[in-house]
Amino acid sequence: MTSLRTLGSSGLEVFPLTLGGNVFGWTADRTASFAVLDAYTAAGGNFIDTADTYSSWVEGNEGGESETLIGEWLAERGNRSDVIVATKAGAHPAYRGLAPDTLKKAADASLRRLGTDYIDLYYTHYDDPSVPVEEIIGTLDELVTAGKVRAVAASNITPERLQESLDFSDREGLVRYVALQPHYNLVSRDTYEGRLQEVASRSGLAAVPYYALASGFLTGKYRPGTRVESARSGRVEAYAGTERGDRVLAALDEIAAARAAQVATVALAWLAAQPTVAAPIASARTVEQLPALLAVADLELTDAELSALTAASV
């Protein structure tokens, strides 16, 4: 049985792969979303990540479509207590920013869509520098005290604001961030490594990286002369055909072949082995895409393999 990982100081124990919910209501309809959620949990997965703004960028959507589908699935399966649900606030078109009243209304709206009376892990999706950290933490503390949220976390925040938030929580004895969701993968290391990772490590925060597969580039499916039909293919241009991207894919290919593993599994295994990282986020719009993601729970790379990937990704 796959060992669960403790999420910082929260006491929440999570599967080592977080299932990203950004595709639900976007590239995965209700039937496909339910099938992916069923397959993920059947394999032992228990950690689902979404946000109130998913997928407001799609024409005709308002935001909250992903939460609504997850809520309907939880209700139909009757498994709310078996699943750790993480969602985020601050970017929904109707609840932008982290002002106290906005944050409280956003939380209530997420609870309604999810069809639950508590959120396991609640992120500030994007920091809002116009709001003092004292007000943000104070509001999050109220949500926890009210029983609407179990634990809180941050995403897209500077090292300085993160440290300021943690210091205020410690000084005032209020709720404290337990996790951080950074942009982090083999071809985007400076978005986390350095000062942000140092704050997380020093403060005992767990990292739950997004873009863990670099919008699909680290699955290995984007190769010269290969056309991939994907809503995310535009983002891959930053890596495909670059010297660094080619080096990383070559190293991934070599290790994947030696370990009889998928390229995506190896990329996730490198990420899962990095300091502070608890459970990388990866999404699947079809059940067929899941096995390569889930396999990260059972693939432990050797020191030599980790070093080779780290060197290739410099």
C-alpha positions as CSV (number, residue, x, y, z in Angstrom):
1,M,0.0,0.0,0.0
2,T,1.3,3.5,-0.9
3,S,2.6,5.5,2.0
4,L,0.8,8.7,2.6
5,R,2.7,11.9,3.3
6,T,1.9,14.4,6.1
7,L,1.1,17.8,4.8
8,G,3.4,20.1,6.9
9,S,2.1,20.6,10.4
10,S,-1.6,20.1,9.4
11,G,-1.9,16.4,10.3
12,L,-3.5,15.9,6.9
13,E,-2.1,12.7,5.3
14,V,-2.1,12.8,1.5
15,F,-1.4,10.6,-1.5
16,P,2.0,11.5,-3.1
17,L,0.2,12.7,-6.2
18,T,-2.3,15.5,-6.1
19,L,-5.1,15.3,-8.7
20,G,-5.4,18.6,-10.4
21,G,-9.0,19.7,-10.9
22,N,-8.4,22.5,-13.4
23,V,-9.6,20.4,-16.3
24,F,-13.0,19.5,-14.8
25,G,-15.6,21.6,-16.6
26,W,-13.0,22.7,-19.2
27,T,-11.4,19.9,-21.2
28,A,-13.1,17.1,-19.2
29,D,-16.9,17.1,-19.1
30,R,-19.0,15.7,-16.3
31,T,-18.7,12.1,-17.4
32,A,-15.0,12.2,-18.0
33,S,-14.4,14.1,-14.8
34,F,-16.3,11.5,-12.7
35,A,-14.4,8.7,-14.5
36,V,-11.0,10.3,-13.6
37,L,-12.0,11.0,-10.0
38,D,-13.2,7.4,-9.7
39,A,-10.0,5.9,-11.1
40,Y,-7.8,8.2,-9.0
41,T,-9.5,7.3,-5.7
42,A,-9.7,3.6,-6.7
43,A,-5.9,3.6,-6.9
44,G,-5.6,5.0,-3.4
45,G,-5.5,8.7,-4.3
46,N,-7.2,11.1,-1.8
47,F,-5.9,14.6,-2.5
48,I,-7.9,16.8,-5.0
49,D,-6.8,20.3,-5.9
50,T,-9.1,22.9,-7.4
51,A,-9.9,26.6,-7.3
52,D,-12.9,28.8,-7.3
53,T,-11.9,30.4,-10.6
54,Y,-11.6,27.1,-12.6
55,S,-12.6,27.5,-15.4
56,S,-13.6,31.1,-15.8
57,W,-11.4,31.6,-18.8
58,V,-13.6,29.4,-20.9
59,E,-16.3,31.2,-22.9
60,G,-19.7,30.8,-21.2
61,N,-18.2,29.8,-17.9
62,E,-18.4,31.9,-14.8
63,G,-15.8,30.2,-12.6
64,G,-16.6,27.4,-10.1
65,E,-17.3,24.8,-12.7
66,S,-14.6,22.5,-11.3
67,E,-15.8,22.9,-7.7
68,T,-19.4,22.1,-8.8
69,L,-18.4,18.9,-10.6
70,I,-16.3,17.8,-7.7
71,G,-19.1,18.5,-5.3
72,E,-21.6,16.5,-7.4
73,W,-19.1,13.6,-7.5
74,L,-18.6,13.7,-3.7
75,A,-22.4,13.7,-3.2
76,E,-23.0,10.8,-5.6
77,R,-20.2,8.7,-4.2
78,G,-20.8,9.6,-0.5
79,N,-17.1,9.7,0.2
80,R,-16.5,13.2,1.5
81,S,-14.7,12.0,4.6
82,D,-12.3,9.9,2.5
83,V,-11.1,12.8,0.3
84,I,-9.0,15.8,1.1
85,V,-10.2,18.7,-0.9
86,A,-8.1,21.8,-1.5
87,T,-9.4,24.9,-3.2
88,K,-8.3,28.5,-3.6
89,A,-9.6,32.0,-3.3
90,G,-8.7,35.3,-4.7
91,A,-9.1,34.9,-8.5
92,H,-12.8,34.2,-9.1
93,P,-14.3,37.0,-11.3
94,A,-16.9,37.8,-8.6
95,Y,-14.5,37.6,-5.6
96,R,-11.2,39.0,-6.7
97,G,-8.5,39.8,-4.1
98,L,-8.1,38.9,-0.4
99,A,-10.0,41.7,1.4
100,P,-11.7,40.2,4.5
101,D,-15.3,40.4,3.2
102,T,-14.3,39.1,-0.2
103,L,-12.4,36.2,1.2
104,K,-15.3,35.2,3.5
105,K,-17.8,35.4,0.6
106,A,-15.5,33.4,-1.6
107,A,-15.2,30.7,1.0
108,D,-19.0,30.4,1.4
109,A,-19.4,30.3,-2.4
110,S,-16.8,27.5,-2.6
111,L,-18.6,25.5,0.2
112,R,-21.9,25.8,-1.7
113,R,-20.4,24.6,-4.9
114,L,-18.5,21.7,-3.3
115,G,-21.7,20.8,-1.4
116,T,-19.7,20.5,1.9
117,D,-19.5,22.3,5.2
118,Y,-15.7,22.3,5.4
119,I,-12.7,22.8,3.1
120,D,-9.7,20.6,4.1
121,L,-7.0,23.0,2.7
122,Y,-7.8,26.6,1.7
123,Y,-5.2,28.5,-0.4
124,T,-4.9,32.2,-1.1
125,H,-4.6,31.7,-4.8
126,Y,-2.6,34.9,-5.5
127,D,-1.3,37.2,-2.9
128,D,-3.0,40.6,-2.7
129,P,-0.4,43.2,-1.6
130,S,-3.1,45.8,-1.1
131,V,-4.3,43.9,1.9
132,P,-2.1,43.7,5.0
133,V,-1.1,40.2,6.0
134,E,-2.6,40.8,9.4
135,E,-6.1,41.1,7.7
136,I,-5.6,38.0,5.5
137,I,-4.4,35.8,8.3
138,G,-7.0,37.2,10.7
139,T,-9.8,36.3,8.2
140,L,-8.4,32.8,7.5
141,D,-8.2,32.3,11.3
142,E,-11.9,33.2,11.5
143,L,-12.7,30.6,8.8
144,V,-10.9,28.0,10.7
145,T,-12.4,28.9,14.0
146,A,-15.9,28.7,12.4
147,G,-15.1,25.2,11.2
148,K,-15.4,26.1,7.5
149,V,-11.7,25.4,6.9
150,R,-9.3,22.8,8.4
151,A,-5.9,24.2,7.3
152,V,-4.6,27.1,5.2
153,A,-2.0,27.5,2.6
154,A,-0.5,30.1,0.1
155,S,0.2,30.2,-3.6
156,N,1.9,32.8,-5.8
157,I,3.4,34.7,-3.0
158,T,6.8,36.4,-2.5
159,P,9.2,35.0,0.1
160,E,8.9,38.3,2.0
161,R,5.1,38.3,2.3
162,L,5.2,34.6,3.1
163,Q,7.6,35.1,5.9
164,E,5.7,38.2,7.1
165,S,2.5,36.1,7.2
166,L,4.2,33.3,9.2
167,D,5.7,35.7,11.6
168,F,2.4,37.3,12.3
169,S,0.7,34.0,12.8
170,D,3.4,32.9,15.3
171,R,3.4,36.3,17.1
172,E,-0.4,36.4,17.5
173,G,-1.1,32.7,17.9
174,L,-3.4,32.6,14.9
175,V,-3.8,30.0,12.2
176,R,-0.5,29.4,10.2
177,Y,0.1,28.4,6.6
178,V,1.0,24.7,6.5
179,A,1.7,24.4,2.7
180,L,2.8,26.4,-0.3
181,Q,1.8,25.8,-3.9
182,P,4.6,27.0,-6.1
183,H,5.2,26.8,-9.9
184,Y,8.0,24.2,-9.9
185,N,9.2,21.4,-12.3
186,L,12.3,20.2,-14.0
187,V,12.3,23.1,-16.5
188,S,11.2,25.7,-14.1
189,R,13.3,25.5,-11.0
190,D,14.0,29.2,-10.2
191,T,10.3,29.8,-9.7
192,Y,10.7,27.9,-6.4
193,E,14.3,27.1,-5.6
194,G,16.1,29.8,-3.6
195,R,14.5,32.1,-1.1
196,L,10.9,30.8,-1.4
197,Q,12.0,27.2,-0.8
198,E,14.2,28.4,2.0
199,V,11.3,30.0,3.8
200,A,9.2,26.9,3.3
201,S,11.9,24.6,4.6
202,R,12.8,26.7,7.5
203,S,9.1,27.0,8.5
204,G,8.1,23.4,8.0
205,L,5.8,24.1,5.0
206,A,4.9,21.3,2.6
207,A,5.2,22.2,-1.1
208,V,2.5,21.1,-3.5
209,P,3.9,22.2,-6.9
210,Y,1.7,23.2,-9.8
211,Y,2.7,22.8,-13.5
212,A,4.5,19.7,-12.3
213,L,4.7,18.5,-15.9
214,A,5.3,21.9,-17.5
215,S,1.8,21.9,-19.2
216,G,2.5,18.5,-20.6
217,F,6.1,19.1,-21.9
218,L,7.5,16.7,-19.3
219,T,5.3,13.8,-20.5
220,G,7.6,13.6,-23.5
221,K,4.7,13.8,-26.0
222,Y,5.9,17.1,-27.5
223,R,8.7,16.1,-29.9
224,P,10.1,17.7,-33.0
225,G,7.7,17.0,-35.9
226,T,4.9,15.9,-33.6
227,R,1.7,17.8,-33.5
228,V,-0.3,17.5,-30.2
229,E,-3.9,18.6,-30.0
230,S,-4.1,20.2,-26.5
231,A,-5.6,23.3,-25.0
232,R,-2.2,23.8,-23.3
233,S,0.1,23.3,-26.2
234,G,0.8,27.0,-26.5
235,R,2.5,27.0,-23.1
236,V,4.9,24.3,-24.2
237,E,6.6,26.5,-26.7
238,A,8.8,28.0,-23.9
239,Y,10.5,24.6,-23.5
240,A,10.1,22.6,-26.7
241,G,13.2,22.8,-29.0
242,T,15.3,24.7,-26.4
243,E,18.8,23.4,-25.4
244,R,17.6,22.9,-21.8
245,G,14.4,21.2,-22.8
246,D,16.2,18.8,-25.1
247,R,18.7,17.9,-22.4
248,V,16.0,17.3,-19.9
249,L,14.0,15.1,-22.3
250,A,17.1,13.1,-23.2
251,A,17.8,12.4,-19.5
252,L,14.2,11.5,-18.8
253,D,14.2,9.2,-21.8
254,E,17.3,7.3,-20.6
255,I,16.0,6.8,-17.1
256,A,12.5,5.9,-18.2
257,A,13.9,3.2,-20.6
258,A,16.2,1.8,-17.8
259,R,13.4,1.7,-15.3
260,A,10.6,0.6,-17.7
261,A,8.7,3.7,-16.7
262,Q,6.8,6.5,-18.4
263,V,8.6,9.8,-19.0
264,A,6.0,11.6,-17.0
265,T,6.4,9.2,-14.1
266,V,10.2,9.9,-13.9
267,A,9.6,13.7,-14.1
268,L,7.2,13.6,-11.3
269,A,9.5,11.3,-9.3
270,W,12.3,13.8,-9.5
271,L,9.9,16.5,-8.3
272,A,8.5,14.4,-5.5
273,A,12.1,13.8,-4.2
274,Q,13.0,17.4,-3.9
275,P,13.2,19.1,-0.4
276,T,9.9,20.2,1.1
277,V,7.8,18.6,-1.8
278,A,4.9,16.5,-0.5
279,A,2.6,15.8,-3.5
280,P,3.1,17.3,-7.0
281,I,-0.1,18.3,-8.8
282,A,-0.9,16.7,-12.2
283,S,-4.3,16.6,-14.0
284,A,-5.8,14.1,-16.3
285,R,-8.7,14.7,-18.7
286,T,-9.0,11.0,-19.4
287,V,-8.6,7.8,-17.4
288,E,-5.9,6.6,-19.8
289,Q,-3.7,9.5,-18.7
290,L,-3.8,8.5,-15.1
291,P,-1.5,5.4,-14.8
292,A,1.7,7.3,-15.7
293,L,0.8,9.9,-13.0
294,L,-0.2,7.5,-10.3
295,A,3.0,5.4,-10.8
296,V,5.0,8.2,-9.1
297,A,3.8,6.7,-5.8
298,D,5.9,3.6,-6.4
299,L,8.9,5.0,-8.3
300,E,11.9,6.0,-6.2
301,L,14.8,7.3,-8.2
302,T,18.4,6.5,-7.2
303,D,20.8,9.3,-6.2
304,A,22.5,8.9,-9.5
305,E,19.3,9.3,-11.4
306,L,18.2,12.3,-9.4
307,S,21.7,13.9,-10.0
308,A,21.5,13.3,-13.7
309,L,18.1,15.0,-14.0
310,T,19.2,17.9,-11.8
311,A,22.3,18.4,-13.9
312,A,20.3,18.2,-17.2
313,S,17.9,20.8,-15.9
314,V,20.4,23.5,-15.0
